[in-house]
Every structure is written in C-alpha cells, then in structure tokens.
Amino acid sequence: MIEHYSRIASARRSSVIALAVAMMAGAPAFAQDQAPQAQPDPENADIVVTGFRASLNSALSMKRREAAAIDSIVAEDIGKFPDSNLAESMQRVPGIALQRGDGGEGRNISVRGLGPAFTRTRINGMEGTSQTGSSDIYGAGNNGRSFDFNVFPTEIFSALSVRKTPSADVEEGSLGATVDLSAPKPMEQKEDFVLSMTARGVYNELSKEVDPRASLLVSKKFGDSGFGILGSIAYQKRHIREVGYSAVDILSANTNGGFCSPVGFAPQNPADNAAKGADALNCSTGNPRTSTSAAYQAIYDLRRDDLPNTPGSGAFLPRIPRYLNSEQNQERIGGSLTLQFNPDDDTDISLDMLYSRFEVTRRDNYIAAISFARSAANNGQPMTSVRDIAFDENGSLVQGVFDGVDVRSEGLVDHFVSTFKQANLNFRRRLNDSLELSGIVGFNRSIWDGKKRLQTFMDAIDTDGFTIDYSKGGTTPTLGFGIDVNDPGSFNYAPGRSDGTVLGGFSYQGKPSKNTTDNMTADINLKWTVSDAFSIKGGAQYRRSNFLSTFLRPYNADTVVRALPAGTTLADITTTISGVDKLWGHGAPSSWAAIDPDKWADTFGFDDVRYCGVECGGGRSRVREEVMSSYLMANFDLRDAIGFGVRGDVGVRYVKTDMLSSGYVAVAQASSPTGLTGQFAAATNSYDDWLPSANIVVEPVENVLVRFSGAKVMARPELGLLTPTSGVNPVTRVGNVNNPFLDPIRANTFDVAVEWYFRPGSLLSAAFFYKDIKSFIQNVNSQIPFNQLGLPNALLENSNTSPDELFTVSQPFNTPGGKLKGIELNAQIPFTFLDGFFSNFGVLANYTRVTSKIDYILASVNGVPTVTTTADLVGLSPNTASGTLYYEDEKFSIRTTGNFRDKFIRGIPASPGSDLQGNAKTFYMDASASYNVTDRLKIIVEAQNLTDEQNRLYIDSQRQDTLFETRIGRTFTFGVTYRM
C-alpha cells in the first residue's frame, strides 16, 4: 500500500418560477431592534419601524452599502432566529439551497449550485469547522470541510451574512460563499441592561412528544467606562421520529449471481454443491427450486447494452427492500460570552467565547429481505426462486413473488456527541486620522465523538411468498414477508451454519471513533485612508488546521456470534416496533419484533467488549495544514470626482498551503487479537495561489446599483480524502483508497447584478453569475476482487464474504472541471404604498436558476476511463425558489414561507448499471406568528413542514428507482418571550 502511494506521488510529479412570485425570502433578515452596524435609510428617517419589517430594512441597508455581493439575516429580536437551526434560516437567502439530514432537519447549505464542501463558515470572524454524524444514507459522519449547522442553537447568534463574491481581505477557500456567523455584543445594545428570556414547547405529530426549548440572554454596559459584558445560553431537547422505506441500493440481477433456475433449465444456477445442498431439485438444503420458467426467462432476457452477453444485467431490483422506523433523542445546548471594551470611537476590543454541544442517540429499526444483497457464499440470491415477476421498459422492477428469501429484523443504535469551542480576541484601533490597525487571534476545536454504533439482527431463513409490489402507484413498494414478523419465534439468533447460512448476529461498525479538528488563526490588517475617496488596506494571516480521525477495533474473540444462554429465548431479548403502518402506510406491518439492544447487551455482556487501536488495525489518520497569506487591496469612491456613484475594491491575495497527512493501513498480523495491525504511511503536499479580485458598484441614477465582480478562487480538497489510508465494507463490498496528493479545485468567477431600491425598504434585483471551474475532484470507481487490493483477509471476518468476490473500489483524482452559470431574481416589497390595513402586508421572493456541465468518469480499468458521462455538478439544483408573505402591525405579526428545491445529484458514479444517485425535488412550507401582549411580553406560535413533505432519494437518472423515502411530519411550537 505504501508503494501504491509512492507511485501516485511519482505520477503526480511527472504530469417552478411561479413559486418565486408567491412566497419567501430575498435579501431576508430577521433582525434585532438595533442591528449590528446597520444604519437607517435616510429616506425613511422620519418613520419608526420595528420588528420583522425593521429587520428587513436593516439587512437591505447593509446589502446596499457593501461593495461585494452580500446578503444578511439578523435576529428580529435578541434570541429570535425563527428556525430550529441556522441552515433552515439561510434557505431564505437568494441562491441558497438547504441540504437536510436525519429527521428532515437542516444540516448543510449549497450556494449557487455549489455544495457544502465549497462554502466556508466563519464564527465571530474566525474560520470554523463543525461536524456531526448521520445515517449512512445521508453520508454518515462528516469528515470533511462541510459545516454542519445543526450543531448550534440559533439563539446564541444575532446575525449572519452570506458573502457570494470575494474580496482580497477575506480569506480564500470558497467557490460558493463565505458565511459569517456573529454572536451579539454588549455595546451594540440600546439599553445599558438587557435581559431576554424565551421558553417554547415543540410538538411533532409523529413523535407525539412535547419537547422543551429555552434561551436566556443578559447584557450589561457599565456606565461611561466603555466596558460591557454579554452572555447567552440556549437549550433544546427533541424527540424525532422518521418512518418510511429504504432499498439501500438498486442492483442488476446478475450482480450477486442471478436467481435459482427452474427445474430442468440449462445452465443450472446454482450448480450442484453438496456442501450447500444445491442439486437439480433444490436451490439449497431444504429449499426446493420453485422458479417458473416464465419469470426466470423474463429476468434472463433483460440485458444492458454494455453487457449484452450477461443474463439479467438489465433487470434491476432493490438490494435490501425494507421498511424503516427511526427515532432520535437530541439534546442541544450552547452559549456565548463576550467582553467588550469600547471607550471611544477609535478603539474596540472584544473577547468572544462560544460553546455548543449536540448529543444524539438514534435508534433505527428495519424489517427487510436480504437475499437480494447476498451471493452464493452466504446462500443469498442464487438460492432464491422467482415465481412471478414484471419489469417496466427501463428494467425497473414492477412486482415480484419470491421463495427462499431470508428476512431480517435489524436494529441500529448510533450515539454521538458533537462539541464546538472557540475563543478569539478581536481588536480595532484608529492610530490617527489616516491609519487604522485591526486583527484577530483565535482558537477553536470541533469534536465529533462517535461513542457507539451497534447493529443487531435476527434472521428468518428461506421464507416463501415474499412479495415486492410497485403496481399500486407511488414511488415506494408494498412488501409482503410471508411470515408473521411480529412473532420472535419466526426468527433465529445463533452462530452461522457451516454452509454459509447466517442466523442472526451483531456488528460494532467501527465504533468508538472520533474526529477532532483544531484551528488557529492570527491575522493583522492595516488600513491607510489617503482621502475620503481612496484607501489602501493590507495584511497578513497565518492559519493552522489539525484534523485527527481515530477508531478502535474490537477483539475478534468478542465479535463471535454466540448462542442464546440456556433458558433464554428471543422473546426475552426483543421488543415491538409499532405504528409504522399508521404513520407511513404502503403496506407496512402493524408491528414487528426487533432485538432490544439494551437487553441484548445485558445478555451477552456488551460492556465487556475489548478494543485496541492502531496496533490492532484500528484507524488513526491526521491532516495538518498550514496556510500563510498576505493581501493588498484598494478601496475607492469616485462620486465626487466624476459626478455619479462609482465605488468598490480591487486587490490580490497570495496564499501558500503546506499539508502533511499520515495514517495507518491495516495489514495482517497473526499474533494480534484482531488478526490485524497498522502500517504507518505519510505524505506531504504544497501549493500556492495568486488570487486577484475586484468588486465595482456603479450608481448611474439614484437608487439603481449595478455591480460587477471578478476573481480567481480556490477550494481545498475534503480532509477525509487526503489521508493515506484505505478501507472496505465487507457487507456492502465497497472500498476506498484515499489520495493525499490532490490539488485544490480552482475557478475563475464573474458576477454582474442590477439592484433597484425603488422605495424605502424595497428592492428588485437580478444577478448573473459565471464560474469557470478549471479543475475538479471526483471519485473514480473500479470493480476489483478483494484479494487484489493488497488488504488482509481478516477484514472480512464475520461477513461471509469470500476474498475472490468483486468490490467496488473508489479513489479520488483531480479531473477537468466545467462551466457553471446562473441567474438570481430577488424582490422585497413592503406594501406601504397602500392605505390602512393593507399597508401592513409585504412580500419577499427569490428565484435562482443554475446550469453546469461536468465530465464524470463512471468506470476505469487500471486508471484509464472506460465509461464517462456529462452531468450537473454534484449538489446542484437547477431551480430553487423561496417566498414569504407577511403581515405586521404594532401588536400582531404573521408570516408564511415556502421553499422549493429542484432535484439534484447526490453522488456520481453510482452502482454498476446506474449513472448517479439523486435527490428528488422538495417543497417545504413554514409559518410563524407572534402577539405583543405588552412591550415586554410576546407570545409565539410557529409551524414547520405544513405540507408534510417527504424527502426521496433515487438512483439512475432514467429509471429514478427509489433508494430512500421517509416521512417526518409537521412540527408545532408554542412559546413566550420576556424582555426587560
């Protein structure tokens, strides 16, 4: 494996529009009464505006003053972001699309078609990293640069800004946007003393629980000393339930060896095998051949164009068709503390500290058929008979009846804790009338601690009459299991048989594990104001990031499936999963039996499991980055010189990146308690970039701004791809080999926008953006037998996977990029031009259209592309739109918001025979209302997902077979806010 990386190093060295008119958010903003740095519109100076409308005006004023393209959201009142997390708030900004995770909660954002990995996030001026875990379908744990916004409660922030065009004085690393999160500061508050308290109850119609959410903020300014202190704390507890259907993958019938052939069919499948009981009359021991000639022939005749000689290659079936029930217990706590010294207009020093902790225990349960995911080695699909079957014109399964199917009741417990800590010192000092010095020194740490990931399962072997039926309409099937799945006696839990039959078991799945990212930033800036029309700004910065990922392996002796103790039955260690039929429907059973993980752990002594680290083949990988940069930028305002408004900035940034990565590759070691040990590997990489940028704002007539922006930008590779390690999943037969010699993704960008501020608080705008992505990073898949990967057979323990079986192995490479372009339309219109009651209404709306073309490598042999395709950028939705209709008077405020996101690619390439994994389009509608009982007391009512939207993932752009579809239900919030 080390030689493999040396070869890589050597080689590298040598070579829906209607929605936008009807509903929410443009340059939206939820703002406090005195927004940070916001100034009142001169044309509106004699009008006192408060609440939601004041927040919009503040954000619009901030947008108008900036040279770069920046949209802001600020809290309507202290602690008054309206959503459960920040990502859900940001979907109101033009060009931003929300990426949801488990339970439908917002996790990441995409900006102008560029996915989460292309967006940088700064907290109180310092780059931050935030990582959480998730189910496998949503990418499992985050080991990259993507920022998981669901770690933080919204109440500890007062403002956020999304910077879509770069300036030389802003750190590099983003192709999409730079997001700035800001905690409130004491000297920004109107009053010397502020106390704000909010308490809410949150109810979800699926979990049927009322959960608490509360926040407290206290701010104090100490007379004329210029000193102030502000502290905030927020707490939230949630119970989330998610129900639905999962296929895990869609595979062609030939992938696992086809089905059991009818009696007398030639060639016979499986061939005679005395050890497994396969002969002319039986698929396996006690499992007769019941396939009909018509059904078997229907599969046999379907061939892919690229595999015309492979029977069944064009017949596609779900890999593990199953119903799911997922329940999460979440606890989110966060707080901020700011000490600020602002004795005069020339000095501002603040010490900002922030903490957040997000703890999740997720319990997933599935009732599934697993034979379609198994080869002959563990008596899978070749031992399954097909009695009746039908496909559509694309080869997707319509309905089928099968015998000899293994049915599994599976449970998964995933427990993780994400924490974030940051402390940074910000200072600004005006030295004289022309010189100003500013800077920041800060440290933060993000930890994702995967404490437990335990899978338990019990199996029913060779059940007859299993059915899959899509013919009743909809995108998910009705499943029939052929047994009473609510009876524990229908299942087995015991050591596997010698013929490869699995009778239940468990897996620790690489836990415990931990990702830790430490960031340090120090920068200093000097601004020289030459005149009222011209200034020069320069500075230097040093950033250091240290990413460490570890996981432990259990002793082999502790991973052996043992028989139930004498006198113990499955009924003693199982529980009942119920209610999925009422919440999901689609033929789901009213209940099914599942192993209770706590009872199982007590029975088999889970707490006594022994673990060890790299000495036993455990993981320990590190990426250390050091970034040194400097910049020079000029700001100008030529209005007085030329008679109309022309202002902006132009500059260049130089950045040098040094990277050191290391890790351990698992190799065989007979004396190790796991049969493995770790072999150390390391690699270095270095690159530098010159990044010029310019932002110009022209005001040819009053209240009309024309913006131009151009820049070179870069985004660094995901951290997890840079470690010199490799790994495989023996169950799914998927592997990966990382690449520490990846170069960054680079692009040239150009933006032009027209903004018309036609009335106070109003905006109509259109923007065009273009990105020429010069290079891209994509994973290239190859199918390789496990025994040719150079990995030890010990990695296949307890999987019943043989070393000669094919694995789909993925490795990232730098590849050519492509063009991305789009338009943004944005409107913010308060109806103040109407009389009386109607003047209290207003509307916000935005629409974004993005197109891109990227050449992808779907398959390769020995590094040479064999199958390619052209498709949209991963994570890009061609159309997104958001809209809000609101009403607000002195006492009462109500608004409803709709957000539409078009379908997008989640991954490319996908499984053999499928070109991509995608996410179907979604539309979510939320609403909120508040009533001011007094000047200090406010009642709040909120609702999320009023449309009861269900998120669906699919595979293949033509067939669009459902991989995953779930229901999360509606959520309602009732609360009160008191301020003094």
Protein Blocks (a to p, Z undefined) as FASTA:
>chain_A
ZZmmmmmmmmmmmnomlmmmmmgoikdccddfbdghiacdfklmmpccehjllmmmmmmm
mmmmpmbdcdddddfbghiafbfbfklmmmmpghiacdddehhiafbdceehiafklpcc
deehiacdddddddfknopaafbfbdcfklpcfklpcbdcddfbdcfklcchifkbccdd
ddddfklpmbfbdcdddddddddfklopacddddddddddehjnopacdddddddddddd
dddddehiacdfklnopaaddehiacddddddfknopafkbgbghiacfbdfklmmmmmm
pccfklmmlghklpccdfbgcddddddddddddddddddddfbfkbccdddddddddddd
ddddddddfklmpcfknopmklpccfbdcddfkopafbdcdehiacdddddddddddddd
dddddddddfblmbccdddddddddddddfbccddddddehiehiacdfkngpjbdcdde
hiafkbmklpccddddfkopaebdcdekhpacddddddddddddddddfblmbccddddd
ddddddddddddddfklmcccdddehiafklmgccdehklmmnmnoiafbdcdddfklmm
mmnommlpccddfknopacdddddddddddddddddfklmnopacddddddddddddddd
ddddddddfkbmnlpacdddddddddddddddddddddfbghiacddddddddddddfkl
mpccddddfklopacdddfkbccdddddddddddddfbghiacdddddddddfbdcdddd
ddddfklnopafklmgoklpafkbccdddddddddddddddddddddddfklbghjllmg
ccddddddddddddddfbdeehiafbdcddddehiafbacddddddddfkbccddddddd
ddddfbdcddehiabdcddddddddddddddfblmbccddddehklopacdddehjklop
afbdcdebjaddddddddZZ
